[in-house]
């Protein structure tokens, strides 16, 4: 390579670094002003967030209290329906003593029938019925 081309290549490679190095940083006054503006926006957005949170809690509290009231009314209505249904139940047809008598009579009758079936056609002289 010729020395002139080499110098030209070196100059073009170093040129962008010199351009970036010569940029002056932002002035502190403008940076401080933008920071102040951002802090104000942050404070406003935090206030809005707090207000929205309070509104949301208020709405959820109202909704929960309405739902609670509705559930209490349903509970009272169902208790009343239960009491009326229990009051309308018919009395049992037979008492407990009558029920046990029927069970005993049924088991005795069943025993006689089974005995007659098991005896079959065998007849003995000692029949107690003539």
Secondary structure, 3 states (H helix, E strand, C coil): CCHHHHHHHHHHHHHHHHHHHCCCCCCHHHHHHHHHHHHHHHHHHHHHHHHHHHHHHHHHHHHHHHHHHHHHHHHHHHHHHHHHHHHCCCCCCCCHHHHHHHHHHHHHHHHHHHHHHHHCCCCCCCCCCC
